[in-house]
Amino acid sequence: MKEATKLPELFGSMVFNEETMRERLSAATFKEWKSCVSEGRALELATANEIAEAMKQWAVEHGATHYTHWFQPMTGVTAEKHDSFIEPAEGGRIVMDFSGKELVRGEPDASSFPSGGIRATFEARGYTAWDPTSFAFIKDGSLCIPTIFCSYGGQALDKKMPLLKSMDAVSHQAVRILRLFGDETTKRVVAQVGPEQEYFLVDKALYEQREDLKLTGRTLFGNKPPRGQELEDHYFGQLKPRVAAYMKDLDEELWKVGVLSKTKHNEVAPSQHEMAPVYSGANAACDQNQLAMEIMKKVADRHGFVCLLHEKPYAGVNGSGKHDNWSLGTDTGVNLFKPGSTPAENAQFLLFLAAFIKGVDEYQDTLRTTVASAGNDHRLGAQEAPPAIISVFLGDELDGVVRSIIKGTSYHGGGKRKLQIGIDVLPTIPQDNTDRNRTSPMAFTGNKFEFRMLGSSQSISGPNIALNTIMAQELKEFADILEKSKNFKSDLQKLIKKAFTEHEQIIFNGNGYDPSWIKEAKKRGLSNLTSTADAMPQYVSDKAIALYTGNGVYTEEEVRARGAIHVETYNATIEIEARTMIDMIHRQILPAASAYTAELCTRAAALKAAGVVVEYEKNTSKNTAILTDTLADACAKLEADFAKVPADPDKAMRYLHDTIVKDMAQARSAADALEAVVDRKYWPFPVYADLLFSE
């Protein structure tokens, strides 16, 4: 009971949230801040100064000594430069000071972050600008102020700035649609997001002995252990005391900074777990997911763990993803993907659904590129995650509605009648109207869509920027047509039917793991971009560029820059993995195998001299020597091919995928075979049985 009464006080205690602002700001300043946030206007300096002073006083009271502009560059992680509040005063004293100017704008070095060519090394100037829609918070003794990050010329160098633009774009177009249905109240439509976060825990002492885990985040070697996830006893299983203590601590740290951590449980693979938050606006959700990943790692360290966020830290067991639950809601509290119970609500829902289905079909390649990474290549299509083919799952009830509209036939689920959009009332479609389809990349789950392809380590900004922008584009096209209509109900019905009919091929309710789906998808004309090397050229396609530029989310330069950064990141990741693998083979595995072979030979010689038959030693040493030579040859090939990586980034990406990744697989296969025969006391690092069951 004591804990329950403490929680409301704990939650948001380290956040300068709306309640705190209301308490500490004058009524006029608070009203001005609210107005600026809702209308997207800049703050007057006097208003910013009062907010800054109140923010500083609050932060100092909570133990903060520094402030930082907290931003999300294209590295995939957050960045921060800390400045203290101290200013010199007379008599060798100091005062604590923080102005509106310091709150609103900062100036980090823009040339030291990935820019895709937007910034040259000598062009260092960049700016951070306060995002007043995302609350400041205290972390590690510093006041963290969420900001955008842009170049001297105003180009976006971060993930927040385009996300905010995409949210504005979809809001504007959605409001246009709502006005057509007589909604004169809604001022803004907000993309709502809830990201489920999967992760692994491994004992820190074991982690420290694995060079591959430390340098790449995943194991480059590891023979399958005698036990993995075959017993299916870990999923939702009882939490081990050490893990439970970690999760309790994690929840409290997340709650302090306002992260709505709601659900925690064991996942499928041994030592794998999940945290899921309550939904919030996409901007806050993206900020909080970045913060959650950082806090997960820090709390793990306190408990003697390391938190692994790589998509596939261990071969042979399930990897980790991040399910991105996405929907649209009005500022009046209406979920636009909830079917509703009146004719107008039904028709409105079907129009938004039609826009989504049309958008996913038309921009399936663009969506695929947003989840492409070296880590996710190990996961997608591996019987543990959705296939690389984009499709939409609707469930039996809603699928029946859509197909009856396409065919113009009677709908049998709610009685034998032909649906007249905008006139008839749809049958009730409950949130759990069908079984879940875990193989679907994009599943409708009652009042939202679950984008299941994201990798566990990635920022959720990119996929949500794409979802928002695609939806904005489709709603814009619909609004342009319907605003000119002279017979709204008739044209609405025609428009919805046309969209469903022309994009029916993207709807798939079956088993995405079934090999027959690949053939079926090809027959339907759906793309199957199985790797990052296949997907990334689509990131900068003319179609993708037109989508983003046409909705004011990116400039063409910004799209191409981001495409270049993704290619560079993929190349660097594979190159680091290859170098790490070569180093571990030469300096750890080959010496260990050689030492074991030498011991076997010495023992065999001694036994033979004593007249003892030595078949085991002789056969084992021979087998070990053969496997050692096989590994040495595989490593030599990897080294030789690695020396030929092209200088051109796009050619390098293709070469790394087609040649180096295959070489690494061959080297790993030989090393894992050696692990199976070499005495454990000689093997140079902890094996899977140690790592997976170290909790």
Residue, then its C-alpha position, 0 to 999 in steps of 0.5 A: m500500500k505504501e508503494a502504491t501511494k508513493l507512485p503518483e508522487l514518483f511519476g514525473s518527479m524529474v520532469f518540468n511538466e505542464e503541472t509544474m509549469r502551471e505552479r511556477l509560471s505566471a498565469a500570463t506566461f503559462k497561457e502564452w506557452k500553451s498558445c505557442v505550443s498549440e499554434g506552433r508559434a515562437l516564444e517571445l524572449a520575455t516569456a522564454n526568460e521567465i520559463a528559463e528562470a522557473m526551470k532553473q530554480w526547479a532543476v537546482e532544487h532537484g540537485a541539478t548543477h548543469y543544463t544540456h540541449w538534449f538532441q537526436p543526431m543521425t548517429g541513432v543515439t542521443a547527444e548532449k553537451h553540459d554547461s553549468f548554471i554558474e556565473p562569476a560574481e563579485g568577491g570571487r563568488i558565483v551565482m546560478d543563472f540561466s536565460g531564455k536565450e540559453l533555453v531556446r538556442g544552443e550551438p554544438d559543432a555540426s561537423s562532428f555528427p553524420s550529415g550525409g554531406i550537408r556539412a563539411t569538416f570546416e563548416a562547423r556551425g550548427y544550432t539546437a533549438w528548444d522543442p517546447t512540446s517536449f518537456a525538460f527533465i533531469k538526468d544525472g544531475s543535468l537539466c535536459i532540454p529536448t531540442i531539434f538540431c539543424s545546420y547553419g543553413g537550416q537543414a535538419l541534422d536530427k530525427k526530431m525536426p522532420l518528425l515534428k514536420s511529419m506530425d504537422a503534415v498529417s494533422h493538417q490533412a486529417v483536419r481537412i478530412l474531418r471538416l468534410f464530415g462536419d467536425e468543426t471542433t478538432k484543431r489538431v490530429v496527433a499521431q499516437v505511438g506506443p513502442e514495445q521494447e525487447y532486450f536481452l540481459v547478460d551477466k556483465a562479467l561474462y560480457e567483458q570476456r567477449e570481444d565481439l559483444k563489446l565491439t559489435g553488440r552481438t556474438l560473432f561466434g557461438n555453437k548452439p547450446p544443448r538447451g535454447q528456447e525449445l521448452e518454450d518455458h521462458y515466455f511470460g515465465q516467472l521473473k528470476p529475483r535478479v531480473a525482477a529487481y532490475m525491472k523494478d529499478l528500471d520502472e522507477e527510473l523511467w517513471k521519474v522522467g515521465v516514461l509511461s512504462k506499463t508492461k514487463h515480462n520475459e520474452v521467448a528466448p532465454s534472458q530476453h525481456e520486454m518493456a511496453p509503455v502507454y501510448s503518447g504523442a509520437n514526438a514524446a514517444c520517440d523522445q521517451n524511447q531513446l531515453a528508455m534505451e539509455i536508462m535500460k543500459k545504466v540500470a543494468d550496469r547497477h545490477g551487474f548486467v549488460c543490456l543488449l539491444h542488438e537485433k540478434p545478439y545470439a544465433g539460433v534463438n529469437g532476436s529482438g524487435k520493437h513493435d511500433n503501435w501507431s494511430l491517429g487521434t484528435d485533440t478532442g480525444v477521438n481515435l480515428f482508427k476506431p470504427g465507431s457506431t454511427p453511419a458518419e463515424n463508420a464512413q470516416f473510419l473507412l476513409f482513413l482505413a482506405a488511405f492507410i491501405k493505399g499508402v502502405d501499398e504505394y509506399q511499401d518500399t519506402l516503409r521497408t527502408t525505414v527498418a533496414s539495418a545490418g542488425n535487422d537483416h539477421r531478424l526479418g524473415a527468420q521465423e521470429a519476425p515478419p517477412a521482409i514483404i510488406s503487407v497489411f493484416l485486417g482480421d476476419e471481420l474487417d477483411g470481410v467488410v472491405r471485400s464486400i465493399i470491393k465486390g459490391t456484395s452483401y456483407h454477411g458478418g452483420g446480416k445479409r445486406k449491402l453496405q452503403i457507406g455513409i448510410d448504413v451502420l457497420p457491424t460492431i468491430p471489437q478490438d479483439n475481432t480476430d486472432r493475432n497474426r504475429t507474422s504480419p508486418m502491419a497488423f490492425t489490432g482494433n484501433k491502431f496498426e502495429f508496425r512489427m518490423l522495427g529493430s530493437s536498437q533503432s530510433i522509432s523516429g524514421p518509421n513514424i516519419a514515414l507513416n505520418t508522411i504517407m498518411a498525409q499524402e493519401l489524405k491530401e489526395f482524398a481531400d482534394i477530390l472530396e472538397k470539390s464533390k457535388n455529391f459527397k456521399s456518392d463520391l465518398q463511396k466511390l473513392i473508398k471502393k476504388a482505393f480498396t479495389e486498387h490496393e487489395q493486393i497489400i491485404f494478407n491475413g495468412n501465415g507470413y512464414d509460409p514459403s508459399w507467401i513469397k510466391e503469392a506476394k510476387k504474383r501480387g506485385l509486392s516487393n521483397l527486399t530481403s536485405t539492407a543492400d536491396a532496400m537502401p536504393q529505394y530510400v532515395s528513389d524519385k517516388a520517396i523524394a517526391l513523397y517527403t518533399g511534397n509534404g514539406v518533411y524533407t528537402e531532396e538534399e535531406v533525403r539524399a543525405r539520410g540515405a547516404i548516412h544509412v549506407e555509411t552506417y551499414n558499411a561501417t557496421i559490417e566492416i567493424e564486425a569483419r575486423t573483430m572476427i579476424d582479430m578473435i580468430h587470430r588472437q583467441i580461437l586459433p591459439a586455443a585450438s592449437a594449444y588443445t591439439a598440442e595437449l592431445c598430441t603430447r598425451a597421445a605420445a605419452l600413452k603410446a610410449a606406455g603401450v596404451v592404445v590412443e584412438y581418442e587422442k589420435n582421432t580428436s587431435k586429427n579432427t581438431a587440426i582439420l577444423t583448425d585448418t578450415l578456420a584458418d583458410a576461411c579467415a584468410k579468404l575473409e581477410a583477402d576479400f576484405a582488402k578489396v572493399p570498393a571505395d564507393p559507398d554504394k558499391a561497398m554496401r553491395y560488396l559487403h553484403d554479397t561477399i564479406v557477410k558470406d565469408m563471415a558466415q563460413a568463418r563462423s561455421a568453422a569456428d563453431a565446429l571447433e568450439a564443439v570439440v575443443d576442451r572447455k578449459y581451452w576455449p577463450f571466451p564464455v559460450y552460449a550456455d553461459l551467456l543465455f543462462s547467466e541471469 
